[in-house]
């Protein structure tokens, strides 16, 4: 590890420096999703083009998260973080200047590459920038800012659609990137792992495996889950993932130590993350459309109405972060997922073609509070279940799992929706939404049961556990023996 920086930096400044770029990246994809109709008109884009405006970003982002974390360990986390922000900002300029669908799709793919370095390293750099006694609060505030990005996405997207040129979706990233880079260089210290090599074959295998799996997921709802292309993508992904695991067991310096998955807290927390993103974001994808259809509303009006749900994590996550060490991250995550499941079920029971917004507010608040109780403990438990030097890899693995879970949730719930309804009328939409959301409820409640199995740890978040240290040491000895 690099030597610690002795400068004293206020906690709030460390949180701002590490969280603002993450906010920019998280906001961007949600804003684009809200503005798809406008992009279809302005760029004369086909339905397939619209899908790729989102999917090009998702594919490059999800597939390179682990690679970006490994590059940060080798070349410096702050350096790779800054390179990711710079690339994301330049790609945003290219998006704003795009005049054809092809140009926008290519620029969105580059945005995803930059974002893959921003998201996991943001959390890692923050955990290293604050003392252990304040880490729970810092991670809670980081999670709250992440929740704010979810909250503001539909609102900002709706405002752009209704009142500004679509290019402003991307231009707003430019001043943020320009300010963020010098701030990060001043506030956050550099860190890397000494004498660590690059697992180039592992990077190639995992990126290819994730690309195949995510490609299959995003095409399944349109091409069909049993189509030859989708089944071929899943098969290729499974084979490549098996080869990746085979290689990681034998290389002396794996990009993802498989010993992580011997730690129950780490494994179950990843299951919780996947189930939350599957159920909640798949359901929220349908709810955002429901608020525009029954009754008809503008995108901005619908976006404002989602705030009853999406603003809650900003207030709850910091509190959950402070409670994680005292109550236990697993208990908080279980509570959060049970609340999310209850809120989603409540929404599904009252949602109809003429349901007033006032009737939806209470269950939306319950769901939002539940999200807040999951976000902060997830970050704390993931980082606390491995030694600090492996924080980047652990964060990258968790972010990858939740992105794949979210993509899978949207694809599965969209498929269920299409099998029972359509967007042709409010009645048809509600007919499709009800069975789809029940699937989301089931997955979220299953995740809650898994969260109850996460052991309670007395030490500070981010500190290595005896179990994790033993597992990592075990793996290192095994790898050395088989190398």
BELBELVEN-V394206 format. One line per field, one symbol per residue. burial: + if it has 16 or more other C-alpha atoms within 10 Angstrom, else -. A space follows every 10 residues. Layout:
burial=???
//
This chain:
burial=---------- +--+++++++ ++++++++++ ++++++-++- ----+---++ ++++++++++ ++++++++++ ++++++++++ ++++++++++ ++++++-+-- +--+++++++ ++++++++++ ++++++++++ -+--++++++ ++++++++++ ++++++++++ ++---++-++ ++++-++--+ +-++--++++ +++---+++- -++-++++++ ++++++++++ +---+---++ +-++++++-+ +--++-++++ +++++++-++ +-++++++++ ++++++++++ ++++-+++++ ++++----++ ++++++++++ ++++++++++ +++++--+++ ++++++++++ ++++++++-- +++------+ ++++++++++ ++++++++++ ++++++++++ ++++++++++ ++++++++++ ++++++++-+ +++--+++++ ++++++++++ +-++++++++ ++-++++--+ +++++--++- ++--++--+- ---
//
